[in-house]
Amino acid sequence: MPITANNPNRKSWLEVTSDSDFPIQNIPFGVFLTKENIVTVGTRIGNFAIDLGALQQLNYFEGIDLTDDVFMQDTLNDFISDGKKTWRLVRNRIADIFDTKNPKLKDNKKHRDIVIFKMEDVEMQLPVYIGDYTDFFSSKEHATNTGTMFRDPENALLPNWLHIPVGYHGRSSTIVPSGIPVHRPNGQTVPNGETIPVFGPSKLVDFELETAFITTDANIMGENIPINEAEEYIFGMVLLNDWSARDIQKWEYIPLGPFLAKNFASSISPWIVTMDALEPFRVASPKQEPTPLPYLQQKGNHAFDINLEVAIQPEKAEIQVISRSNFKYMYWTMSQQLAHHTSNGCRVNSGDMMGSGTISGPTPDSYGSMLELTWGGKNPIVLSDGSERKFINDGDTVIMKGYCQNDTVRIGFGEVSSKLLPANKMKK
């Protein structure tokens, strides 16, 4: 089935600026709350939120096999469960409805008033119920940088890293959408030169520049997903700030790995950009040496050219971009991650989220964490107000953006923005 929504010559009768992340060729999916406190599944074109539940009630999806309430819910999980054919049919239909050549909705003011909202009049919600969350460690540059810092350059990559997409199971209960502030976590740390831990607020809170993909129901327990089928089960992508407390992590991660240092908060962008929308931006992955085992081998282009940036905005200073990277640098692809994840028969469900791991590029200005940008705090970043940052301060807002662009179209994710608040006082 062709992806007609991607036609670069298509124009919308809704106003879209040239620098918008959300032209008619994007058509992401999300969930929003209206001024009337109605929660609905929606999409976005330009600065307009579109109520898909209302569109369905008005019969604009006639001929597409959808349950009556699929868009009248507070998550996208049921729609995602319908599978790729349905996603594509719906996205193609939305593109047709809002095409400048189609007068059906354009000329029906009564319907427009029911269906279309200004973005400032809606409140974005978490787009899916995330039952399970896995975070990978798939940037060779990031793994090399952290290995160099914590071990030595000769042994930066551990022996398994070039053979498997390393990952761990995270915590879905503290994943929040953009705009929700995050508290500095409390935890055990060991002060420099000491051997006994103390308890209190983390002093080394960091961001991690990541993306994440959202899956559909992919398999039953005991069955794997073959590498050449993996992308069929990926609905789309979001931006992910996977917050990290480096001092807590240093004390707790041996021998079992990330725990409280990573599960206190993870922030995601609210619009899921579909893999169909990203199709024009496929590129080759970095060469993998040694060649992966057969179940992880794939042909063709399975990376995506997604420009990424991170900015810090202190409470009383201007926003400042501190890193620019790209998703195409990732050593392990999303399809390899999903194939490996299920190679042991692990079940994957609709709405599950898989984080990429920190995305660092080959140059110091493309590193995806403060840990790397300041090299463990040794080289502080000087902001426009003259203040320095080794890690993230209370009151700082971390803003991540991402977009793809070619000669004809720009497809973006919007942003994930979250402010770091002081630690909560412990209850006694």
C-alpha positions in Angstrom: 0.0 0.0 0.0 1.5 3.4 -1.0 2.2 6.1 1.6 0.3 8.8 -0.2 0.5 11.1 2.9 4.3 11.6 2.2 3.7 13.3 -1.2 6.1 16.3 -0.9 3.9 18.4 -3.2 0.9 18.1 -1.0 -0.3 21.3 0.7 -2.7 21.8 3.5 -5.5 24.3 3.8 -4.4 24.8 7.4 -1.7 27.4 7.7 1.8 25.8 8.1 4.9 27.9 8.4 8.0 26.8 6.4 10.0 26.1 9.6 7.2 24.0 11.2 8.0 20.5 12.4 4.4 19.5 11.5 3.6 19.9 7.8 0.8 17.8 6.3 3.5 15.2 5.4 4.1 14.5 9.1 0.8 13.7 10.7 2.0 12.4 14.1 -0.3 10.9 16.7 -0.8 12.0 20.3 -3.4 12.5 23.0 -4.6 15.8 24.3 -7.0 17.4 26.7 -9.4 20.1 25.4 -10.6 23.2 27.3 -13.8 21.3 27.9 -11.7 18.6 29.8 -12.3 16.1 27.0 -9.4 13.7 26.4 -9.0 12.6 22.8 -6.6 11.0 20.4 -5.4 13.5 17.9 -2.9 14.6 15.3 -1.2 17.9 14.5 -0.7 20.1 11.4 1.1 23.3 11.9 0.0 24.8 15.2 -3.4 23.1 15.0 -4.4 20.0 17.0 -7.0 17.8 15.3 -9.5 15.7 17.2 -9.5 12.3 15.5 -12.4 11.1 17.7 -14.6 13.9 16.4 -13.5 13.2 12.8 -14.5 9.6 13.2 -17.9 10.5 14.7 -18.5 12.7 11.7 -17.7 9.7 9.4 -14.5 11.0 7.9 -12.9 7.6 8.3 -15.7 5.8 6.5 -14.4 2.7 4.7 -11.6 2.1 7.2 -12.1 -0.8 9.6 -12.0 0.9 13.0 -13.8 0.2 16.3 -16.2 3.0 17.2 -14.2 4.3 20.1 -10.6 3.8 19.0 -9.9 7.5 19.0 -12.2 8.4 22.0 -9.7 7.1 24.5 -6.9 8.4 26.7 -4.2 6.4 25.1 -3.1 5.3 21.6 -2.6 1.6 22.6 -5.7 0.2 20.9 -5.0 2.1 17.7 -1.4 0.9 17.7 -2.7 -2.7 18.2 -4.6 -2.4 14.9 -1.3 -2.7 13.0 0.6 -1.1 10.2 -2.1 -1.4 7.5 -4.6 0.5 9.6 -2.0 3.2 10.7 -1.2 3.8 7.0 -4.8 4.0 5.9 -5.7 6.5 8.7 -2.7 8.6 8.0 -3.3 8.7 4.3 -6.9 9.6 4.9 -6.0 12.5 7.3 -3.7 13.8 4.6 -6.5 13.7 2.1 -9.0 15.4 4.4 -6.6 18.4 5.0 -5.3 18.6 1.5 -5.9 22.0 0.0 -7.7 20.4 -2.9 -10.3 18.7 -0.7 -13.2 21.0 0.2 -15.2 18.5 2.4 -14.0 19.7 5.8 -12.4 22.9 4.6 -15.8 24.3 3.6 -17.8 22.9 6.6 -17.4 25.5 9.3 -19.6 23.6 11.8 -17.4 20.5 11.5 -14.2 22.5 11.6 -15.2 24.1 14.9 -15.7 20.6 16.4 -12.5 19.1 15.0 -9.7 21.7 15.0 -8.1 23.4 18.0 -5.3 25.8 18.4 -2.3 24.2 20.1 -2.4 26.8 22.9 -5.9 25.6 23.7 -5.0 22.0 24.4 -2.9 20.2 27.0 -0.8 17.3 25.7 -0.9 14.0 27.6 1.3 10.9 27.7 0.4 9.4 24.3 0.4 5.7 25.3 0.1 3.6 28.4 3.6 2.3 28.6 3.5 -1.2 30.1 7.2 -1.9 29.7 10.2 0.2 29.1 13.6 -0.9 27.9 16.7 1.3 27.6 19.5 0.4 25.3 23.2 1.5 25.2 23.7 1.7 21.5 25.9 4.6 20.7 29.5 3.5 20.1 30.8 7.0 20.8 28.9 7.3 24.1 30.0 3.8 25.2 33.6 4.7 24.3 33.5 8.0 26.1 32.1 6.6 29.3 34.4 3.5 29.1 37.4 5.8 28.7 36.4 7.9 31.7 35.6 5.0 34.0 38.2 2.4 32.9 40.9 3.3 30.3 40.9 4.0 26.5 42.3 0.5 25.7 39.3 -1.2 27.4 36.6 1.4 26.8 34.2 -1.1 25.2 33.5 -4.2 27.2 33.9 -7.5 25.3 30.1 -8.0 24.6 29.4 -4.5 23.3 30.2 -5.1 19.6 28.2 -8.3 19.6 24.8 -7.4 21.2 22.7 -4.4 21.7 23.2 -4.0 25.4 20.2 -2.9 27.4 18.3 -3.0 30.7 14.7 -2.9 31.8 13.7 0.5 33.1 10.7 1.8 35.0 7.6 3.0 33.1 5.8 4.5 36.1 7.9 7.7 36.1 7.8 8.4 32.3 6.2 11.8 31.8 5.3 14.0 28.9 7.1 17.2 28.0 6.3 20.1 30.4 6.1 18.1 33.6 8.9 19.2 36.0 11.2 16.7 37.5 12.6 16.6 41.1 16.2 16.0 41.9 16.3 12.5 43.3 17.5 11.5 46.8 19.7 8.5 47.1 22.9 6.9 48.4 26.2 8.3 47.2 29.8 8.0 48.4 31.7 11.3 48.7 35.1 11.5 47.1 37.8 9.9 49.3 35.2 8.1 51.5 34.1 4.5 51.6 30.9 4.8 53.6 27.8 6.1 51.7 25.6 9.0 52.7 22.0 9.7 51.9 20.7 12.9 50.3 20.0 14.7 47.1 22.0 13.8 44.1 24.7 16.4 43.3 25.3 15.1 39.7 21.9 15.2 37.9 22.4 14.8 34.1 20.3 14.6 31.0 20.7 11.9 28.3 19.8 12.8 24.8 17.8 9.9 23.4 15.0 8.8 21.1 12.6 6.0 21.8 10.4 3.8 19.6 6.9 2.6 20.4 5.9 -0.9 19.5 2.7 -2.7 18.6 1.7 -6.2 19.8 4.6 -8.1 18.3 4.8 -11.7 19.4 3.6 -14.2 22.0 5.7 -15.4 24.8 8.4 -17.8 23.6 8.5 -16.5 20.0 11.1 -14.2 18.5 10.8 -11.4 16.0 13.0 -12.0 12.9 15.3 -9.1 12.1 13.7 -8.6 8.6 10.2 -8.2 10.2 11.1 -6.0 13.2 10.2 -2.7 11.6 6.7 -3.9 10.9 6.1 -3.8 14.7 7.5 -0.3 15.3 4.7 2.4 15.3 6.9 5.5 15.6 9.4 7.5 17.6 9.6 10.2 20.3 12.3 12.3 21.8 13.5 11.0 25.2 15.4 12.7 28.0 16.4 9.8 30.2 17.4 11.7 33.3 20.3 10.3 35.2 21.9 10.8 38.7 25.6 10.0 38.0 26.7 9.9 41.7 23.9 7.5 42.7 24.6 5.4 39.6 28.3 5.2 40.4 27.6 3.6 43.8 24.7 1.3 42.8 25.4 0.0 39.3 27.8 -2.8 40.3 26.9 -5.7 39.9 23.4 -5.3 38.5 23.5 -2.0 36.6 21.1 1.0 36.5 18.4 1.2 39.2 17.4 4.3 41.3 19.8 6.6 39.4 17.8 6.1 36.3 14.2 5.4 37.3 13.2 8.7 39.0 12.2 10.3 35.8 12.2 10.0 32.0 10.6 12.7 29.8 9.3 12.2 26.3 7.9 14.4 23.6 4.1 14.1 23.3 3.7 13.5 19.5 4.7 10.1 18.1 6.1 10.5 14.6 5.4 7.4 12.6 7.9 5.3 10.8 6.0 6.0 7.6 6.7 9.8 8.0 10.4 9.1 8.6 10.7 6.8 5.5 12.2 9.5 3.2 15.1 10.0 5.7 16.6 6.5 5.8 20.4 6.4 5.7 23.1 3.7 6.1 24.2 2.7 9.5 27.8 2.8 10.7 29.7 -0.2 9.6 29.5 -3.0 12.1 32.8 -4.9 12.8 32.9 -7.7 13.7 29.8 -8.8 11.6 26.9 -9.5 14.0 25.6 -13.0 14.5 23.1 -14.1 11.8 20.0 -13.2 13.7 21.2 -9.6 13.9 22.3 -9.2 10.3 20.3 -7.0 8.0 20.7 -5.4 4.5 19.6 -2.0 3.4 19.3 1.3 5.2 17.9 1.0 8.7 19.2 4.2 10.3 17.5 7.6 10.1 18.9 11.1 9.6 17.4 12.9 12.5 19.0 16.1 13.6 19.0 16.5 17.4 19.9 19.3 19.8 20.0 20.0 23.5 19.6 23.4 25.2 19.7 24.6 28.8 17.6 27.5 30.0 18.4 28.7 33.5 15.6 30.5 35.4 17.0 34.0 34.8 19.0 33.6 31.6 18.6 33.0 27.9 18.3 29.5 26.4 21.6 28.2 25.1 22.2 25.2 22.8 25.0 23.0 24.2 24.9 20.0 22.0 24.0 19.1 18.4 23.9 15.4 17.4 22.2 13.0 15.0 20.4 9.7 15.3 22.2 8.3 12.3 25.4 7.8 14.5 23.8 4.9 16.4 25.7 1.7 16.0 22.8 -0.6 16.7 19.6 0.0 14.8 16.0 -0.1 16.2 15.3 -3.3 14.3 18.4 -5.0 15.7 17.4 -3.9 19.2 13.9 -5.3 18.8 15.1 -8.6 17.2 17.6 -9.0 20.0 15.1 -8.1 22.7 12.8 -10.9 21.6 15.4 -13.5 20.6 14.9 -15.2 24.0 11.1 -15.2 23.5 10.4 -12.0 25.5 6.9 -10.7 24.7 6.5 -7.2 23.4 3.1 -5.4 23.6 1.4 -2.4 22.2 2.7 0.8 23.8 6.0 -0.7 25.0 8.8 1.9 24.7 12.4 1.2 23.8 15.0 3.9 24.5 18.0 4.3 22.1 20.5 5.0 24.8 22.4 8.3 24.9 23.1 9.5 21.3 26.6 11.0 21.1 28.3 12.0 17.9 32.0 11.9 16.9 32.9 15.4 18.1 32.8 17.0 21.6 30.0 19.4 20.6 27.8 16.4 19.6 28.0 14.5 22.9 24.6 13.6 24.4 25.1 14.1 28.1 26.7 16.6 30.5 28.9 13.7 31.7 30.6 13.8 28.3 30.2 17.5 27.4 32.1 18.5 30.6 34.1 15.3 30.8 33.0 14.4 34.2 32.8 18.0 35.4 36.5 18.8 34.5 35.5 21.2 31.7 32.4 23.2 32.8 30.2 24.7 30.2 29.9 28.5 30.5 26.4 29.8 29.8 25.4 33.2 28.4 24.9 34.7 31.9 28.4 33.8 32.9 27.4 30.9 35.1 29.0 27.5 34.8 27.5 24.1 34.5 29.2 20.8 35.3 25.8 19.1 35.6 22.2 20.3 35.7 21.3 22.9 38.4 17.9 23.2 40.2 15.8 25.6 38.2 17.4 24.7 34.8 15.1 23.6 32.0 16.5 21.1 29.6 15.0 21.3 26.1 15.6 18.7 23.4 14.5 19.1 19.8 14.7 16.8 16.7 13.9 17.1 13.1 14.6 15.6 9.6 15.0 17.8 6.6 15.7 17.3 2.9 15.2 19.5 -0.2 11.4 19.2 -0.1 10.1 18.7 3.4 10.9 19.0 7.1 9.5 16.4 9.6 10.0 17.2 13.3 9.2 15.9 16.7 8.6 19.3 18.4 10.4 19.2 21.7 10.7 17.6 25.1 11.2 20.2 27.8 11.4 19.7 31.5 12.5 21.7 34.5 14.7 20.3 37.3 13.2 21.2 40.7 14.9 20.7 44.1 14.7 17.4 45.8 11.6 16.6 47.9 12.1 16.3 51.6 12.0 12.7 52.8 8.9 11.6 54.8 9.7 10.2 58.2 
